[in-house]
Amino acid sequence: MTLFAEALGPAAWAALPEEVRAFHEGPDGVFSGEATIERGRNPVARWLAGAFGFPPDGRSVPVVIMVERGRGARGTEEHWHRSFDGHRLSTRLSVARPGRVIEAVGPSVFELILRVDQGRLHLEVAAGRLFGLPLPRFLLPVSEAVEFAEHGTFAFDIAVRLFLIGPMIRYRGWLKPVA
């Protein structure tokens, strides 16, 4: 069983469109597509986006994601290696408990709530740590992350904003498996 199928459980997993399930299941995979990337306008937000490894602004940016699946210290684990036109961002994901996954990016670790609504997978930040220290709720990034099927293709729309700072990053686009 793959990480997202395990975290979501059989009923929620079955409620996802085939394109979303295909992205999250099977052996290691490579996916390519395009994205539009918008960093926030606040200088602090722009700096933080860069510090955490998010790509710069761009339209029709080529995207390649390599997903490596396996077992780690926390059980089922995935490593996502993203390339936005050569700009790299890697994260490690594992199951936290039913309905939740852990995503580690740079010096931060976030617990994400998974929710399926009308065939769309929503991911919301529930808790976080920075350099191992727990973040108070008001310092947690607000994530409006959604994965869905559009025109027979896996699509995503990820937006992150910060308290008092505003939007940090938004990237949206599509991916298809590379044969």
N, C-alpha and C positions, 0 to 999 in steps of 0.2 A: 504494500500500500504506500502511495506517495504522501509526502508531507501535507499538502493541502487536503487531500482526501481523508487522511487520518485526523487532521485538526477539525475539519468541518463535520465529519460523520456522514453516514450513508445517505440520509434524506437530503441534507443541504447540498452534498456533492452531486447527487442526481438532479437537483433543481438547476444546476448550472448548464449553460449551453455547451454543446460539443466542442466548440472552438476554445472555450476557457478551460474545459477539462483537458483537452489535448495539450495545451500549453503546460499544464501542471502534472501530467502523468507520463508514464513510460520511462525509458532509459534517459541517460544524459541527452541533452539536445541543444541545437543551435537554431536560433530564430533571427530573422532579419526583417527590417521594415523601415519606417520613417517616423519622425516625431517633430513636433513644434515645441520649442523650449522657451519659457519666459521666466527670467529671474525677477524678483521684486524690485521696485524702484528705490526703496529705502537703501542708503549706502550700507547700513549694518546688515540688512537682509542679503544684499548682493555679496558682501564679504563672507557672511556665514555660509551661503550656498557654495561659494568657492572653497571655503575651508573644509566643508564636509564632502567635497569631491563632486558636487553637482556640475553638470556641463553649462557652458555659456549659452546665451540666447541664440536662437536660430530657427529657421523655417525649413521644412522638408529635410531635416537632418538625418542622414543614414544612421540606423541603429542596428547593432548586432548584440544579442544576448546569448551567452553560453550558460546553460544550467547544468551543474554537476550534482547528481543525487547520490546519497549514500547514508551511512550510519556514523554518528559522532557520539560524543560523550553524553549528549542529551537525547539520543535516539535518532529518529529519522532527521536528516539534515540536508540542506541544499545550499550550494554556493552559486550565486548569480554574478556573472562577470559581464557588465554592460560596457559597450563602447558606443558613444555618441560621436560619430565622425572622428574616431580616434581618441576622444576624451574618455578615459576609463573610470568606472565606478563599480566596486565590488561589495557585495553584502553576503552575510551568512544567515540562513534562516533555520529555525528548529521549532518543534512543537512545544508550546508552553504548557498547555492543558487543553481540554476540549473547547473548541471555538476560538482558540488564541494561538498565535505564533510569536516567536521572538525573532527580531531582525537586528543584526549587529552591523553597523556602518561606521567606519572610522572609530573614534573613541566613545561612541554612543551605542547603547543597546535599548531597543524599544519593544514593548509588548503590544501586539496588535490584536484587536478584536476583529474576527472575521464574521461577516453577516451576508447572507444571500437574500436579495430582495428583487423580485420580478426578473430573475435570470441574470442579475448583476452581482458580482462579488465586491463588497465594500470592505475596506480595511481602515480601521480607526485606531489611533494611538491611545492606549489605556494607561501606560506607565513607561517610565524611561530612566536611564542612568547615563551619566556623563562622567567618564574617567572613573567608573565604579561607584559614583555617588548618586543616590536617588534624586531625581528632579522633582521639585514640588509641582503640583498640578498646574499652577499658573505659568510655569516655565516650559511645560510640555508643548511640543509643536502640535498644531491642529492639522490633521491629515484628512483630506477629502480625496481618497484614493478609490478608484472604481475600475474593475476589469469586466469586460462585456464582449459580446459578439456584435460585429457590425459588417453587413454585406458579406457574411460567410468568413470573416477574418477575426482573429483575436485583437481586441482593442483595449487601450488603457487611457485613463485620465487621472493623473496624480497631481494634487495641489497641496502645498504645505505652507501654513502661515504661522506666525509667531505673535504671542501676546505683546502688545504695545509697539511692535515693529511692523506687523502686517504681512503681506505675501512674501514668501522667501523664494519659492520655485513652483513652477507648474510645467509639467511635460505631458503631452498627450499624443497618441499616435496608434500605430498598428504594427503587428508582427505576423510573419508566416514562418513555418518550419523550413529550414534549409535541408534539402535532400542529401 
